[in-house]
Amino acid sequence: MSESYDGPILEIENLHISFFTQGGEIPAVMDFSCTVMPGEAMGLVGESGCGKSTVALGVMQDLGKNGRIVGGAIKFKGRDLASYSEEELRQIRGSEIAMIYQEPMASLNPAMKIGRQLMEVPMIHRGMGKQEAYERALEMVTAVKLPDPARILNSYPHQLSGGQQQRIVIAMALMAKPSLLILDEPTTALDVTVEAAIVDLVKELGETYGASMLFISHNLGLVLEVCDRLCVMYSGEAVETGSIRQVFDKMRHPYTQGLFRSIPLPGADKRARPLVSIPGNFPLPNERPPGCNFGPRCAYFETGRCDAKDVPMAEVPGDDRHGTRCFRWNEIDWAAPPAAQESVAAAEPGDVVLKVDDLQKYYEVSRSAFRGGTTRVVKANETLSFEAREAETLAIVGESGCGKSTLAKVLMGLETATGGEVKLANFDISEVEIEKRDTETVAAIQMVFQNPFDTLNPSHTIGAQIMRVLEKFKVGKTQAEREERMLQLLDLVKLPRAFAKRMPRQLSGGQKQRIGIARAFAGDAKVVVADEPVSALDVSVQAAVTQLLMEIQRERRTTMLFISHDLSIVRYLSDRVMVMYLGHVVEIGSTEQVFAPPYHPYTEALLSAVPIADTKVKKRHIVLEGDIPSAMNPPPGCPFQTRCPRKASVPGGLCEREVPPMVTLAEGHRIKCHLPAEVLEAMEPVIQIEATAAE
Amino acid sequence: MTTFLLRRVGGMVLTALCLTFVVFFLTNLDPNLEKLAKSEGSVRMSDADVESWLDKNGFSQPLLVRYGQWLGVVPYKHPAPDSDATVTCRAAEPGEEPPTFCGVLEGYWGYSTVFKDRVGGIIGGKIAATGVLMFWVMVVMVPMALLIGVLAGMREGSRTDRSLSTFSIATTATPEYVSGVLFIVIFASSVGGLRWFKGTATSAIDSGVTFENFTLPVLTMALYGMGYIARMTRASMAEVMTAQYIRTARLKGVRFRDVVLKHALRNALIAPFTVIMLQFPWLLTGVVIVETLFNYKGFGWLLVQAAGNNDIDLLLGCSVVAVFVVLVTQLISDIGYVYLNPRIRVR
């Protein structure tokens, strides 16, 4: 291939991609243009279904049987990809253009050793021999910072953790030193601290190998960290494109603005930056409105103009390749603050409602389905103690495997505790299974689930499902009374009463989650456990659902346990925060205390790992090594000692020997750490907002 | 792995005991015994005669005792009612001192009333004959089925897929007695005019397998069994071809041929492997029709003889063989599964 080429690596001009189904042609991408220069990282941002992955597959010329490019051109190093023969395409795939996928486990062949999968690439494209390819694979595995490369090459994908698998996929993409790297949501399936390490690696390798990148993500914060330029997509179209600084600080499209306003920023106070959600729902590809696709949800919509004809991309003069797909961008006052929302005073916490004392939950698992025999113990929860007051939101934060879901199960009675007690209004429920709880207790502690798509029965109407709950909770004496109550609940979650007759499939994700919330509050719950209630929803909907949850909780003075891995949202809505790691509570305190120094080293790393979509925020950079240890085989001493960057500050290897005691730092602020007081004292804030005034 | 094997073998022994007991119970039901008495003694026996014949031959002992004797864990002897002598093992070699235990475990499989011979020897010879047939059927059937399945599944919905799928459905839908007769008519009779092969495989037993005498029986069985495996392979292959790691391989620039052979094949073979292993027991009993049709005296033919003539010991012997084959092939299937699928590990 032409090594001396120095024009744009990738030029996409007015690309149109459609899928042809039995229902006819469905346009997935319309009038999409972008240019990626050598060494440049281009971000593609948008919510699910906006067509960003389709663009990537279009570049790969792998749209499947139904997909077809119906207009425009994709030029790779100046040559139209449509003119490549099947054989030529095969030759540039993997060697010139390489791809990194969303789910690392699914994208590695489960029946092939890692080594062979890696070696294949240079053997195909560079004609290398086995030995040489092996050397190269070894070199790449070392480059992606995996320990013990030789052993890794000799293992199967399922023997590695998610983070390690993704490193392998990255290594595989870089085996033939491609000039363009396409990353399709490369970290979505990973935990925050692992994500931070992967992002770091991608940036570093991008620089070392000089590859251009097309980085697809729904996370604006990640794009800010990785990319030079970005392109915001909405419903198949690019709505705004430009350099990171221009789009982040000087956005010129209402959707971009809406997107930014609907993400909570952990650096900002909630009163200074209230969450504003975008009204309405994402249009289905076959139900797009005439004119501007964003029109029906746009605050600046002008009838007769925005819905008259298709909107072309307009150049923002004075900026470097900054374009927006809006007729009115010149007329809108972009500096105007979002419409003032009535600020709700924080509810005064009341009496203790839920008290958890030294809770333990161990699981016994047999190692192999074939032999049973020896059992191993998974310590999912270890000496958990906390209390939650009336009208208070307690956030439980931690990565996968930290035991937060187990805690929820014990609270709900789906599991019984191994030790300790859980007191709901002075009555110990830790040993009582859900079947044995009385109606009152069941109704008093309810849950909002993570995935609204699976938690509604697809064959019953919404109304019937809520009524069923009311019936179970013995609310209302007659059917008519319950029906009235059900309609009130729909009002409560701000859904039209007509929804009672609808089936779940007719609802969008956000609406389904509202039903989930209505169900949880049906029996006047005292405690609501919300297990990642918005993480399965799109960004623009998340804000609305979060807002609703907070509102209902304040009004009803319910205690909410908000389980999440997303520190931004936690900062936004919780009164107190509890950080968990490997079954232990490592830090607990009020939101202000936890988000400000002194931190537990894990909280510190977690805060640093959260991608923040704000150019004015400065973060201290802390990257954790390795993965979360297995709860089946936890490390001795402090659970965090294997990854702790501050371990060296504790003398005498104390961390490896003893589980640290809970240390009280301030009223209500406790951490589980051996670090001496002066080290904690000297900690600096992880997130700082630059003092520069807004433009 | 050793622990796994030991556990599996333990389970197999238990299963074998249960199954043989069921067969023993069914073949030793009263009407069967009465029939046996009448065929061995005389058809015009009175009920009392039958009773005394059964007594004399040890059939009046409790069922469990007789099962134990057959198994070889209870001493085989019962007093002859009309004399002081005791009846001992009939399956022992002539001239050999009759042993105390005379059961399957000691290698005495009983005495066939039809062939007037020891069951062990008869089954051994017939199993060998059927083994030869099965071997050739497998040699023809498995590679053909896998080839058809993989070719059809690698491009789902293509013309190749549709024609091969139609072919495999057609072969599975045609029973052996139809295809066998058709083959004989077309390839081995004056009606079809093509006298390429022989319509009987009898000569294969005496003078060895030849292309001429074995092609038709093998083809009849192979075609019938092939469609099923091919369909399974196709479904499995088609599913694997849509997997994300296949896309990864394709976008790595791997040639289509190598995508199929190196990336898809091993994953696609996991499901059909179990099915192939299940074909062994099926072949063992499925040979009945083909062996009768082509007059090949193997295990299937023997089974028919035993069942038709109420030959209790022979039936029991046949079922022991069948149970053994089922259990062993399932063990092999499990071990092979572990080898094909690295995600499953037994320690």
Interface residues (C-beta under 8 A of the other chain):
Chain A: M60 D62 K65 R90 Q91 I92 R93 G94 S95 A98 M99 Y101 E103 A106 S107 L108 N109 P110 A111 M112 E120 V121 I124 H125 Y156 H158 V169 M172 R367 S368 F370 R371 G373
Chain B: T3 F4 R7 G157 A243 Q244 Y245 R247 T248 A249 R250 L251 K252 G253 V254 R255 K262 H263 R266 N267 L340 N341 P342 R343 R345 V346 R347
